[in-house]
Amino acid sequence: MLLPLFFANLLLSYCTAVTTEDLKHVLDSYDFDPKCVFNYTEVTSKTIKFFPKCVTVYGILVMNEKTDLTVSQLNVTFSTMTTLIGGIRIENTNFTDLFFLTVDKQDDFFSLYCGKYGIFIENNKYLTNARILWRMYYYGNESGAECTFQVMNNPQLDAENLCDYGYMYLYMDLKVKGNLKDCGCQGDEITESTASSYKNCAKLLRGFRLDNVIIIENLPSFSNVKLIRGGIDIKNSGVHNFSFFESLDTVKINNEGDGQKLILNLENNPLMERFAMPNLREYLNSENDGIKLANFQGNHPNFCLKIEELSFFLEQQISFLNFDTKLCEDNRTKIATINVCRFVSMSKLASDCNMIIGDLVVNPGDEEYFIKLENVIYLFGALAIQNTTLRDMNPLGGLRYIAHFNRESLNIMILAPVPFIPESLPVIQIVGNPKFEYLAFYELENIITNGNRTAIIQDNHKDLFFFDKGKCKIFGDEKSKSKSYRMHLDATGNQCGQRVEVEWLYSDGCPGLEVWITFLVFGVFFVS
């Protein structure tokens, strides 16, 4: 009776080692070479005999208290492998270091595709050196999510600099805690009861997350935070503004291509009326051509941005999913070296404007004043050039940033509002300029809007897009994915799609006149 029980237990132990749901999940996700699969999830002196001699290996390597091999022995066995597709778990070992993986000589890193499992280094009581992690490049899943990464409860491991060198600086979702020293504080574990424990934190990993945290009396505990890796996400909170981030310098995200990770999300915060981030210097994406995406939605109805704050978002190349905010009331005419002008008409516009607040409308008769726009860098409003004899837009060649607001959001004085003005004008409208034969916004870097993202291009010179072989390319051939995302407009009009109906009311700056435009869009063409 005892002998069959022994063999049953032995068979069970090997069966659970050969097939697990985790390993099956990895193998089901890839086209793999069966000869390069390690079908055991514990690395021991018995299972190591079956380790494939392949450059790319599929499997989950688990080294634990049952691993009766030294790091040197593992290094010999793993010497052919420079890519692992699956994951690694190192727990409860006697290892002092992890130098058992081989770095590819050409790429100078070990490749770990760990999006389907992760990497876990936990409860290794003698571990003092994890620097091999600096030489590893981690590939997340197909949606752009990073690998699950946990280095925890290794009592002799000084991990203070672990996250900042090699390829580790690229990643945000790192859980490094409970070691002799850690490389930051966990920003996704903040509650009303834990907030006060962050007083000495200069760096947050996994972002700054507040959800349903209403009591905010401990927010000054974050006054020493200088770097947030993983973005800011504040929802359903009692936060009024960001003045508590006295030292915050950099917010960083890892967002590949046009992925939808948010570097800044402010959502449903009923008391938030101002932004007021005192010393923030930059938003970064560790992916060179990845977008930096933000979302402002459902906050206090009076939530607004100062001119400097809006300019900063534009300059930092931030795009928005939702931009439910407005420009704070401000009567300044000069900010640092920037000359700020409020638009009434071209004839009344100063000739040294660097920033224009209001919808910039160039009407027939304004041609002689068009040269006034040669110093404009920022436009907080829509742009319309209509029924003029202009030939090109050279004086506007320095325009780099457009923030486009719907009519309710732009706090400028309107002399005498006219009925039936649409809620949101097109961002750009170039219509009825028969001599206008060259259109290019090659210096434009960013467009932010809380209205529509429409451009109307119609009834201009027939050769308007001659250099683009007749194709509607307002921004030329843009190879950068992130810039294409920031700049995209839905273009229509007979030179970019189908003809639309356009109505006008011209303004000469006299009281009681306001340009207004209504249009019916029959066809929409996407401009990248």
Secondary structure, DSSP 8 states (H G I E B T S, - for coil): -HHHHHHHHHHHHHHHHH--HHHHHHHHTS---GGGB---SS--TTGGGG----SEEEEEEEE-TT----HHHHHHHTTT--EEEEEEEEES---SB-TTS---TTTSSEEEEEEEEEEEEE--TT--B-GGGGGEEEE--TTS----EEEE--TT-B-TTGGGSTTGGG---EEEESSSB-SSEETT---TTTGGGGTT-SEEES-EEEES----TTGGGGTT--EEES-EEEES-----STT-SS--EEEE---TT---EEEEEES-TT--B---SS--EEEESSTT--EEEEEES--TT-EE-HHHHHHHHHTTEEEEEE--EE-----SEETTEEEEE-S-TTTS-SS-SEEES-EEE-TT-GGGGGGGGG--EEES-EEEES------GGGTT--EEEE--TTT-----SS--TT--SS--SEEEES-TT------TT--EEEESS--EEEEESS-TTTTGGGTT---TT-----HHHHHHH-EEEESTTTSS--EE------S-TT------EE-S--EEE-
